[in-house]
């Protein structure tokens, strides 16, 4: 079996064109569409991610405002930077790049962002809206995964989806989203993690498997039902090489699979742009 690639670059490209049209209309009406980003510390991958996000913004006409605080930045200094962006009418949306340095209270930092300007969809108010099924910005990676599967016509509604990982940015919100009665979702969802006994047998039951544990090569072909869709959402680094949670031989049995590079990442960034424009459209 040769798995069909879930091409995030192609789908994200189409999404960026649609978002770019909305940006042009906002600018023509005199509205601000600027995205503010806050980066703390000197984490190489985080710096690269923020740079890519700003490049995406420039490509479709979204202006950028950026604050880079050093690794010794205090909780008070980070929240002060957020408050400045909250109060700036020229900044329509805000992203605090995660993870934050050790010793920083991530929950307190996320709470400091104005929910109306939350570009990442991770503010507790917006996560609460997700739980309720109310309109609001969706977490970028989970929403991007749903869009990616839908674009490739992967059957999800009524199917069994297994999510590996229970983190704030992917696993938990993705499980909620996929279980909801909405297009491209409405699935039976099982959440597992590396602390679950006989995780492999549970994963093998999945019609769709999303690996978001951040453990390189965690998912092997023996764990996958033949013909299942497999999404590698978790990554880790080996030097400068980006590694997926999904082993390369999984493509031998899967029906659909994300490439190691160009799968979920571009979709996450495209959803960030969509959230940024949504925030700008909702500003008074």
Kinemage of the C-alpha trace (Angstrom):
@kinemage 1
@onewidth
@group {chain A} dominant
@subgroup {mainchain}
@vectorlist {calphas} color= white
{ca unk a 1} P 0.000 0.000 0.000
{ca unk a 2} L 1.293 3.457 -0.878
{ca unk a 3} L -0.090 6.146 1.418
{ca unk a 4} L -1.473 9.373 -0.033
{ca unk a 5} L 0.434 12.387 1.314
{ca unk a 6} L -1.543 14.870 3.373
{ca unk a 7} L 0.014 17.913 1.720
{ca unk a 8} L -0.209 20.768 4.201
{ca unk a 9} L 1.755 23.160 2.012
{ca unk a 10} L -0.808 22.967 -0.791
{ca unk a 11} L -3.848 23.288 1.476
{ca unk a 12} L -2.263 26.111 3.485
{ca unk a 13} L -1.473 27.933 0.248
{ca unk a 14} L -5.143 27.926 -0.707
{ca unk a 15} L -6.126 29.114 2.764
{ca unk a 16} L -3.603 31.967 2.631
{ca unk a 17} L -5.116 33.202 -0.644
{ca unk a 18} L -8.574 33.271 0.948
{ca unk a 19} L -7.271 35.030 4.068
{ca unk a 20} L -5.294 37.466 1.908
{ca unk a 21} L -8.510 38.584 0.199
{ca unk a 22} L -10.044 39.313 3.601
{ca unk a 23} L -6.920 41.254 4.649
{ca unk a 24} L -7.125 43.393 1.518
{ca unk a 25} L -10.755 44.268 2.252
{ca unk a 26} L -9.919 45.224 5.836
{ca unk a 27} L -7.011 47.423 4.784
{ca unk a 28} L -9.151 49.077 2.108
{ca unk a 29} L -11.681 49.968 4.809
{ca unk a 30} L -8.958 51.526 6.975
{ca unk a 31} L -8.814 48.714 9.560
{ca unk a 32} L -5.631 47.486 11.277
{ca unk a 33} L -4.683 43.830 10.770
{ca unk a 34} L -1.371 43.806 12.657
{ca unk a 35} L -0.275 40.656 14.523
{ca unk a 36} L 1.753 41.167 17.680
{ca unk a 37} L 4.141 38.418 18.765
{ca unk a 38} L 6.006 37.995 22.040
{ca unk a 39} L 9.009 35.690 22.220
{ca unk a 40} L 10.776 34.997 25.505
{ca unk a 41} L 14.226 33.450 25.747
{ca unk a 42} L 16.620 32.088 23.157
{ca unk a 43} L 14.993 28.872 21.988
{ca unk a 44} L 16.116 28.185 18.412
{ca unk a 45} L 12.985 26.379 17.172
{ca unk a 46} L 10.733 29.062 18.697
{ca unk a 47} L 12.743 31.804 17.006
{ca unk a 48} L 12.408 30.013 13.660
{ca unk a 49} L 8.665 29.515 14.123
{ca unk a 50} L 8.111 33.203 14.901
{ca unk a 51} L 10.204 34.232 11.886
{ca unk a 52} L 8.122 31.976 9.618
{ca unk a 53} L 4.907 33.405 11.028
{ca unk a 54} L 6.051 36.954 10.308
{ca unk a 55} L 7.047 35.923 6.773
{ca unk a 56} L 3.561 34.462 6.270
{ca unk a 57} L 2.016 37.711 7.515
{ca unk a 58} L 4.118 39.841 5.163
{ca unk a 59} L 3.130 37.633 2.240
{ca unk a 60} L -0.558 38.495 2.580
{ca unk a 61} L -0.312 42.061 3.874
{ca unk a 62} L -0.580 41.582 7.647
{ca unk a 63} L 1.754 43.928 9.517
{ca unk a 64} L 3.827 42.603 12.414
{ca unk a 65} L 4.723 43.952 15.839
{ca unk a 66} L 7.322 41.933 17.722
{ca unk a 67} L 8.775 41.950 21.237
{ca unk a 68} L 11.694 39.634 22.035
{ca unk a 69} L 12.463 39.403 25.745
{ca unk a 70} L 15.631 37.782 27.043
{ca unk a 71} L 15.792 34.483 28.996
{ca unk a 72} L 15.986 36.378 32.278
{ca unk a 73} L 12.682 38.196 31.673
{ca unk a 74} L 10.388 38.101 34.670
{ca unk a 75} L 6.718 37.212 34.793
{ca unk a 76} L 5.961 40.888 35.412
{ca unk a 77} L 7.938 42.003 32.343
{ca unk a 78} L 6.216 39.477 30.065
{ca unk a 79} L 2.766 40.515 31.269
{ca unk a 80} L 3.698 44.185 30.843
{ca unk a 81} L 4.592 43.521 27.196
{ca unk a 82} L 1.255 41.779 26.699
{ca unk a 83} L -0.619 44.660 28.349
{ca unk a 84} L 1.025 47.143 25.993
{ca unk a 85} L -0.188 45.138 22.991
{ca unk a 86} L -3.644 44.698 24.540
{ca unk a 87} L -3.950 48.493 24.774
{ca unk a 88} L -2.529 49.226 21.309
{ca unk a 89} L -5.380 49.727 18.798
{ca unk a 90} L -2.922 49.119 15.941
{ca unk a 91} L -2.405 45.511 17.150
{ca unk a 92} L -5.430 43.438 16.180
{ca unk a 93} L -4.208 40.083 17.502
{ca unk a 94} L -1.512 38.706 19.806
{ca unk a 95} L 0.541 35.522 19.924
{ca unk a 96} L 2.731 34.517 22.873
{ca unk a 97} L 5.161 31.909 21.529
{ca unk a 98} L 5.218 28.722 23.598
{ca unk a 99} L 6.975 27.111 25.384
{ca unk a 100} L 7.981 29.763 27.886
{ca unk a 101} L 11.210 29.498 29.903
{ca unk a 102} L 11.230 27.383 33.046
{ca unk a 103} L 9.893 29.220 36.058
{ca unk a 104} L 7.332 31.270 34.131
{ca unk a 105} L 3.680 30.618 34.946
{ca unk a 106} L 2.295 29.821 31.481
{ca unk a 107} L -1.335 29.935 32.629
{ca unk a 108} L -0.941 33.416 34.090
{ca unk a 109} L 0.732 34.647 30.904
{ca unk a 110} L -2.019 33.272 28.649
{ca unk a 111} L -4.675 34.782 30.913
{ca unk a 112} L -3.077 38.209 30.439
{ca unk a 113} L -3.862 38.249 26.696
{ca unk a 114} L -7.099 40.008 25.744
{ca unk a 115} L -9.340 37.080 24.630
{ca unk a 116} L -10.578 39.198 21.706
{ca unk a 117} L -6.984 39.470 20.460
{ca unk a 118} L -6.038 35.825 21.048
{ca unk a 119} L -4.482 34.645 17.758
{ca unk a 120} L -3.505 31.216 19.091
{ca unk a 121} L -6.937 30.235 20.418
{ca unk a 122} L -5.416 29.156 23.719
{ca unk a 123} L -6.796 31.764 26.101
{ca unk a 124} L -8.901 29.988 28.763
{ca unk a 125} L -11.956 32.023 27.701
{ca unk a 126} L -11.598 30.797 24.131
{ca unk a 127} L -10.868 27.234 25.210
{ca unk a 128} L -14.074 27.479 27.251
{ca unk a 129} L -15.929 28.566 24.114
{ca unk a 130} L -14.528 25.498 22.366
{ca unk a 131} L -15.907 23.272 25.141
{ca unk a 132} L -19.311 24.971 24.812
{ca unk a 133} L -19.292 24.894 21.014
{ca unk a 134} L -19.553 28.693 20.941
{ca unk a 135} L -17.955 30.818 18.165
{ca unk a 136} L -14.386 31.921 18.792
{ca unk a 137} L -10.797 31.439 17.634
{ca unk a 138} L -9.836 27.769 17.546
{ca unk a 139} L -6.412 26.483 18.653
{ca unk a 140} L -4.299 26.658 15.510
{ca unk a 141} L -2.833 23.163 15.239
{ca unk a 142} L -6.045 21.253 16.044
{ca unk a 143} L -8.051 23.398 13.636
{ca unk a 144} L -5.360 22.981 10.999
{ca unk a 145} L -5.457 19.192 11.353
{ca unk a 146} L -9.243 19.148 10.863
{ca unk a 147} L -8.881 21.324 7.738
{ca unk a 148} L -6.075 19.127 6.392
{ca unk a 149} L -8.096 15.928 6.761
{ca unk a 150} L -11.179 17.519 5.205
{ca unk a 151} L -9.212 18.869 2.240
{ca unk a 152} L -8.002 15.338 1.427
{ca unk a 153} L -11.485 13.852 1.950
{ca unk a 154} L -10.336 11.611 4.798
{ca unk a 155} L -13.446 10.065 6.426
{ca unk a 156} L -13.723 11.383 9.985
{ca unk a 157} L -17.420 11.714 10.809
{ca unk a 158} L -18.603 8.594 12.605
{ca unk a 159} L -15.088 7.117 12.593
{ca unk a 160} L -12.746 6.248 15.453
{ca unk a 161} L -9.960 8.775 15.955
{ca unk a 162} L -7.083 8.048 18.319
{ca unk a 163} L -5.157 11.079 19.598
{ca unk a 164} L -1.766 10.314 21.147
{ca unk a 165} L -0.948 13.098 23.579
{ca unk a 166} L -2.951 15.274 25.966
{ca unk a 167} L -1.079 18.576 25.802
{ca unk a 168} L -2.700 22.007 25.885
{ca unk a 169} L -1.733 23.050 22.379
{ca unk a 170} L -2.776 19.915 20.458
{ca unk a 171} L -4.066 16.790 22.214
{ca unk a 172} L -6.719 18.126 24.567
{ca unk a 173} L -8.333 20.715 22.267
{ca unk a 174} L -8.100 18.410 19.243
{ca unk a 175} L -9.992 15.654 21.060
{ca unk a 176} L -12.751 18.139 21.968
{ca unk a 177} L -12.943 19.524 18.454
{ca unk a 178} L -13.084 16.142 16.710
{ca unk a 179} L -15.868 14.893 18.985
{ca unk a 180} L -18.125 17.856 18.229
{ca unk a 181} L -21.054 17.721 15.843
{ca unk a 182} L -19.558 19.943 13.189
{ca unk a 183} L -18.312 19.420 9.608
{ca unk a 184} L -15.190 17.297 9.407
{ca unk a 185} L -15.546 16.135 13.028
{ca unk a 186} L -18.338 14.198 14.825
{ca unk a 187} L -16.004 11.256 15.548
{ca unk a 188} L -15.563 8.795 18.396
{ca unk a 189} L -12.329 9.976 20.005
{ca unk a 190} L -9.904 8.076 22.223
{ca unk a 191} L -7.047 9.958 23.909
{ca unk a 192} L -3.975 7.940 24.878
{ca unk a 193} L -0.481 8.846 26.041
{ca unk a 194} L 2.833 7.205 26.850
{ca unk a 195} L 1.633 6.320 30.359
{ca unk a 196} L -1.186 4.104 29.055
{ca unk a 197} L -0.744 0.325 29.265
{ca unk a 198} L -0.615 -1.406 25.875
{ca unk a 199} L -0.974 1.862 24.009
{ca unk a 200} L -0.201 0.105 20.723
{ca unk a 201} L -3.370 -2.009 20.776
{ca unk a 202} L -5.521 1.073 21.351
{ca unk a 203} L -3.814 2.995 18.560
{ca unk a 204} L -4.357 0.107 16.156
{ca unk a 205} L -8.126 0.551 16.534
{ca unk a 206} L -7.990 4.028 15.037
{ca unk a 207} L -9.346 4.867 11.591
{ca unk a 208} L -7.467 8.140 12.054
{ca unk a 209} L -4.399 8.437 14.284
{ca unk a 210} L -2.938 11.777 15.355
{ca unk a 211} L 0.442 11.545 17.080
{ca unk a 212} L 1.128 14.584 19.262
{ca unk a 213} L 3.423 13.279 21.995
{ca unk a 214} L 6.733 14.821 20.916
{ca unk a 215} L 8.511 11.440 20.954
{ca unk a 216} L 10.443 10.685 17.777
{ca unk a 217} L 9.367 7.490 16.003
{ca unk a 218} L 6.779 6.632 18.668
{ca unk a 219} L 4.234 5.355 16.130
{ca unk a 220} L 5.414 2.371 14.095
{ca unk a 221} L 3.684 0.509 11.262
{ca unk a 222} L 2.776 -2.374 13.589
{ca unk a 223} L 0.550 0.051 15.520
{ca unk a 224} L -1.483 1.189 12.507
{ca unk a 225} L -4.622 -0.342 11.045
{ca unk a 226} L -4.103 -0.862 7.297
{ca unk a 227} L -5.588 2.061 5.380
{ca unk a 228} L -5.800 4.395 8.388
{ca unk a 229} L -4.980 8.100 8.130
{ca unk a 230} L -1.926 9.037 10.181
{ca unk a 231} L -1.076 12.607 11.174
{ca unk a 232} L 2.305 13.392 12.694
{ca unk a 233} L 1.613 16.492 14.790
{ca unk a 234} L 4.300 15.966 17.444
{ca unk a 235} L 7.915 16.794 16.673
{ca unk a 236} L 11.307 16.796 18.352
{ca unk a 237} L 14.784 17.839 17.322
{ca unk a 238} L 17.952 15.836 16.786
{ca unk a 239} L 20.533 18.552 16.322
{ca unk a 240} L 19.140 20.594 13.421
{ca unk a 241} L 16.977 17.731 12.087
{ca unk a 242} L 13.261 17.845 12.787
{ca unk a 243} L 11.885 14.429 13.731
{ca unk a 244} L 8.284 13.242 13.623
{ca unk a 245} L 6.403 11.125 16.153
{ca unk a 246} L 5.578 8.861 13.185
{ca unk a 247} L 8.206 6.408 11.921
{ca unk a 248} L 8.894 6.510 8.185
{ca unk a 249} L 7.772 2.903 7.626
{ca unk a 250} L 4.202 3.779 8.656
{ca unk a 251} L 3.631 4.892 5.059
{ca unk a 252} L 3.809 1.211 4.070
{ca unk a 253} L 0.448 0.486 5.741
{ca unk a 254} L -1.337 3.835 6.063
{ca unk a 255} L -3.938 5.078 3.586
{ca unk a 256} L -3.004 8.736 4.186
{ca unk a 257} L 0.013 10.204 5.976
{ca unk a 258} L 1.594 13.589 6.616
{ca unk a 259} L 5.107 14.168 5.288
{ca unk a 260} L 7.855 14.728 7.859
{ca unk a 261} L 8.014 18.377 6.728
{ca unk a 262} L 5.127 20.191 5.065
{ca unk a 263} L 2.203 18.497 6.779
{ca unk a 264} L 0.833 19.976 9.993
{ca unk a 265} L 3.267 22.907 10.332
{ca unk a 266} L 1.996 24.958 7.368
{ca unk a 267} L -1.590 24.322 8.475
{ca unk a 268} L -0.864 25.650 11.960
{ca unk a 269} L 0.549 28.848 10.498
{ca unk a 270} L -2.386 29.211 8.091
{ca unk a 271} L -4.848 28.909 10.955
{ca unk a 272} L -2.915 31.569 12.860
{ca unk a 273} L -3.435 33.919 9.914
{ca unk a 274} L -7.136 33.059 9.846
{ca unk a 275} L -7.452 33.778 13.583
{ca unk a 276} L -5.564 37.052 13.164
{ca unk a 277} L -7.964 38.204 10.457
{ca unk a 278} L -10.970 37.028 12.466
{ca unk a 279} L -9.783 39.158 15.402
{ca unk a 280} L -9.331 42.183 13.128
{ca unk a 281} L -12.802 41.718 11.650
{ca unk a 282} L -14.335 41.651 15.118
{ca unk a 283} L -12.620 44.783 16.388
{ca unk a 284} L -14.983 47.750 16.837
